[in-house]
């Protein structure tokens, strides 16, 4: 998957290293209000894996938005 760069941001595919940060969002009940339930850690991991498969098989997918300076996934 390609990476898009702006002055401050990187847009890239999700990586396994993103799982802990994503899980802090996906496990929050308020954030996940319109899902059946907040995600367990294994569900977050599966979500990342599914997106990685989409990149390979379909050539596109969701983007991770990261701060360019630190590489940190933006929440």
TISE-692788 format. One record per residue (C-alpha): residue in three letters; y, x, z. Coordinates in steps of 0.05 Angstrom, whole numbers. Layout:
% TISE-692788
<atom res="ALA" y="Y" x="X" z="Z"/>
...
This chain:
% TISE-692788
<atom res="UNK" y="0" x="0" z="0"/>
<atom res="UNK" y="70" x="24" z="-16"/>
<atom res="UNK" y="122" x="40" z="36"/>
<atom res="UNK" y="193" x="13" z="29"/>
<atom res="UNK" y="248" x="53" z="62"/>
<atom res="UNK" y="318" x="33" z="81"/>
<atom res="UNK" y="370" x="74" z="118"/>
<atom res="UNK" y="341" x="51" z="185"/>
<atom res="UNK" y="273" x="20" z="171"/>
<atom res="UNK" y="204" x="32" z="142"/>
<atom res="UNK" y="164" x="-26" z="116"/>
<atom res="UNK" y="90" x="-8" z="112"/>
<atom res="UNK" y="20" x="-35" z="121"/>
<atom res="UNK" y="-7" x="-46" z="190"/>
<atom res="UNK" y="-47" x="11" z="222"/>
<atom res="UNK" y="-97" x="13" z="280"/>
<atom res="UNK" y="-43" x="48" z="321"/>
<atom res="UNK" y="-2" x="-16" z="317"/>
<atom res="UNK" y="-54" x="-58" z="354"/>
<atom res="UNK" y="-27" x="-47" z="425"/>
<atom res="UNK" y="44" x="-65" z="405"/>
<atom res="UNK" y="22" x="-125" z="364"/>
<atom res="UNK" y="-22" x="-148" z="421"/>
<atom res="UNK" y="38" x="-150" z="468"/>
<atom res="UNK" y="67" x="-201" z="420"/>
<atom res="UNK" y="4" x="-239" z="400"/>
<atom res="UNK" y="-19" x="-246" z="473"/>
<atom res="UNK" y="47" x="-278" z="494"/>
<atom res="UNK" y="38" x="-354" z="504"/>
<atom res="UNK" y="110" x="-371" z="485"/>
<atom res="UNK" y="107" x="-330" z="421"/>
<atom res="UNK" y="41" x="-361" z="402"/>
<atom res="UNK" y="62" x="-432" z="419"/>
<atom res="UNK" y="42" x="-459" z="351"/>
<atom res="UNK" y="-26" x="-425" z="350"/>
<atom res="UNK" y="-86" x="-454" z="386"/>
<atom res="UNK" y="-81" x="-400" z="439"/>
<atom res="UNK" y="-52" x="-330" z="450"/>
<atom res="UNK" y="-96" x="-275" z="420"/>
<atom res="UNK" y="-146" x="-235" z="459"/>
<atom res="UNK" y="-145" x="-160" z="445"/>
<atom res="UNK" y="-206" x="-166" z="399"/>
<atom res="UNK" y="-170" x="-221" z="359"/>
<atom res="UNK" y="-109" x="-177" z="349"/>
<atom res="UNK" y="-154" x="-120" z="326"/>
<atom res="UNK" y="-189" x="-167" z="277"/>
<atom res="UNK" y="-121" x="-192" z="251"/>
<atom res="UNK" y="-101" x="-120" z="234"/>
<atom res="UNK" y="-168" x="-107" z="201"/>
<atom res="UNK" y="-162" x="-170" z="158"/>
<atom res="UNK" y="-93" x="-148" z="135"/>
<atom res="UNK" y="-119" x="-79" z="118"/>
<atom res="UNK" y="-173" x="-111" z="75"/>
<atom res="UNK" y="-121" x="-155" z="40"/>
<atom res="UNK" y="-82" x="-92" z="21"/>
<atom res="UNK" y="-143" x="-61" z="-10"/>
<atom res="UNK" y="-173" x="-122" z="-43"/>
<atom res="UNK" y="-111" x="-161" z="-64"/>
<atom res="UNK" y="-60" x="-105" z="-70"/>
<atom res="UNK" y="-11" x="-139" z="-22"/>
<atom res="UNK" y="-5" x="-165" z="49"/>
<atom res="UNK" y="41" x="-170" z="108"/>
<atom res="UNK" y="89" x="-114" z="125"/>
<atom res="UNK" y="99" x="-76" z="190"/>
<atom res="UNK" y="173" x="-64" z="203"/>
<atom res="UNK" y="184" x="3" z="237"/>
<atom res="UNK" y="245" x="41" z="260"/>
<atom res="UNK" y="250" x="100" z="213"/>
<atom res="UNK" y="277" x="148" z="266"/>
<atom res="UNK" y="219" x="139" z="314"/>
<atom res="UNK" y="165" x="107" z="271"/>
<atom res="UNK" y="159" x="54" z="325"/>
<atom res="UNK" y="135" x="-15" z="305"/>
<atom res="UNK" y="193" x="-63" z="314"/>
<atom res="UNK" y="177" x="-124" z="357"/>
